[in-house]
Amino acid sequence: MVRFLSDEWLAEAAALTAAAEHDDAICVVEQVVRGNDRDVRYQLRVSPDAVRVEPRPAGTADLEIVEDYDVAVAISRGDLDPGSALASGRITIRGDARRLATVADALAGVGDVLAPLRDRTEY
């Protein structure tokens, strides 16, 4: 088992998405998950066909998505739709939200790529 959003979890997520080239990123999304004792930040480099997880933010993001830990857990488990969380104010976006719309399909597919990790995740 690996703890959700730990350094080990982020490294495994990066390895699972490593096949995705990130030199042709059309959007960089910085994910900020607010926890009780610390915030976790990582980036999603979105190319036309895939998403690559970068455990350590590198460079400037096009937009930032902020959510609490319990929201991130619910989304990761598949118990909460990100769109519903956004509509209800449980997720906030900083930056050009229109950019998010252009990469929504690619972002939606990252859950499938991370499924093997989700099965071994401790929340």
Phi, psi and omega in degrees: 000149179228137184287130180306128177067012173289169177302320180296316180298315180296322178296319179291322177297319178297318180296319179294331182258007185298334181294339181284120176293139181245001178290338180255032181300133177261347179200138175244121181250124174264123181264128177238117179249116183273120178250177180294320185251346179195159173263144176250129179237135172207165181244151173245114179264111187261121174256176183303329186244353188203171178232136177243130177275129175245107184300329180244116181307131179231113180088182183273136177272152176285328176206163183234133176249127183240132178208159175282160182305316182296328176290316179299319178298312182298321178292315180299320180286344183089012181274346183221130177281130180303323179297320178294320179295321178294314181297328181270001178084009180278345172237137174242151180239132174246131182112197184279099182297337178296329177297324179298319180298327182287340182242010184302319181295317179296318179296324180297330182281348183294331178299321178294320180295324182270003182306317179299327178286320180302322180295340180248013184269136173259125183258000000 
